[in-house]
Amino acid sequence: MIEIENIQEIGAGTAIVGLLIAFMLYNKINKIEIGNPIVADITQQIQNGAMAFLNAEYRYLAIFIAVV
């Protein structure tokens, strides 16, 4: 049975396992070579759009944090 005293260790262990899985998937995806130039161009456009979205999101988040 899970004791309430162990809940922090369970949470930390689960977080570490999740980070390890994310790191492994990140490395696996980055090793994929894109041979088709059209696919490479689409991939680059998606990455640029995602970064533009994140920059706008961080800007709004910074304003929110400054106000709060």
Secondary structure, 3 states (H helix, E strand, C coil): CCCHHHHHHHHHHHHHHHHHHHHHHHHHHHCCCCCCHHHHHHHHHHHHHHHHHHHHHHHHHHHHHHHC
